[in-house]
Amino acid sequence: MRDPSWEIDGWELDNGEEYHARSPDTFWLPERQHREALYPGDYAKLIFRIALDDDQDPVSVERMWVVVRERTPSGYLGLLRNEPDALA
């Protein structure tokens, strides 16, 4: 399994730690120990950057819920629980 690729998949995950560092009072982030202790059935909100076929607005950034399906040596596999607004 590989991480999503902007070039291949047309979407990627943004870094929530960077958002939190820029805006700690308005962008809440759970402690790292909690983020690293998820198990199948747990939910996580991730930031998706999605390529659009729109010259005026070519990128959509959405926060969406993912349910953890599996823990892997490098992280997690999950299932998207939201319908992306950009693709609706």
C-alpha positions in Angstrom: 0.0 0.0 0.0 1.3 3.5 -0.8 0.4 7.0 0.4 -1.9 8.9 -1.9 -0.1 10.9 -4.7 -1.3 14.2 -6.1 0.2 13.3 -9.5 -1.2 9.8 -9.7 -4.5 10.0 -7.7 -5.4 13.7 -8.0 -5.6 14.0 -4.2 -3.4 13.9 -1.1 -3.6 14.5 2.6 -2.6 17.8 4.1 -0.5 18.0 7.3 -2.8 18.8 10.3 0.3 19.6 12.5 1.2 22.4 10.1 -2.4 23.8 10.3 -2.2 23.6 14.1 1.2 25.3 14.2 -0.1 28.2 12.1 -3.4 28.6 14.1 -3.2 26.8 17.5 -6.2 28.8 18.9 -8.6 27.9 16.1 -7.3 24.6 14.7 -7.5 22.0 17.4 -5.4 18.8 17.1 -5.5 15.9 19.5 -2.2 15.0 21.3 0.2 12.9 19.2 -0.2 9.9 21.7 -3.9 9.8 20.9 -3.4 10.1 17.2 -0.9 7.2 17.3 -3.2 5.0 19.4 -6.1 4.5 17.0 -7.6 1.1 16.4 -10.1 -0.3 13.9 -13.5 1.3 14.4 -12.0 4.6 15.6 -12.6 7.8 13.6 -10.1 10.4 12.5 -10.7 13.7 10.8 -8.2 14.2 8.0 -7.5 17.1 5.6 -7.9 16.2 1.9 -6.5 18.3 -0.9 -8.5 17.3 -4.1 -7.7 18.3 -7.7 -10.7 19.7 -9.6 -11.4 20.2 -13.3 -12.0 23.9 -12.8 -9.8 26.6 -14.2 -11.0 29.2 -11.6 -10.8 26.9 -8.6 -8.5 24.0 -9.4 -8.1 22.7 -5.8 -10.5 21.9 -3.0 -9.4 21.4 0.6 -11.9 19.5 2.8 -11.8 18.1 6.3 -13.5 14.7 6.3 -14.0 11.8 8.6 -12.3 8.5 8.0 -12.9 5.3 10.0 -9.8 3.3 10.8 -10.0 -0.2 9.2 -6.5 -1.4 9.9 -3.2 -0.5 11.7 -0.1 -1.0 9.5 3.6 -0.7 10.3 3.6 2.7 8.7 0.3 4.1 9.8 -3.4 3.3 9.1 -5.7 2.2 6.4 -9.1 3.8 6.5 -12.5 4.2 4.8 -13.8 7.7 4.0 -17.1 8.3 5.7 -18.0 11.6 4.0 -19.0 12.5 0.5 -16.5 15.2 -0.7 -18.4 18.4 -1.4 -16.1 19.2 -4.3 -17.1 16.0 -6.1 -20.8 16.2 -5.4 
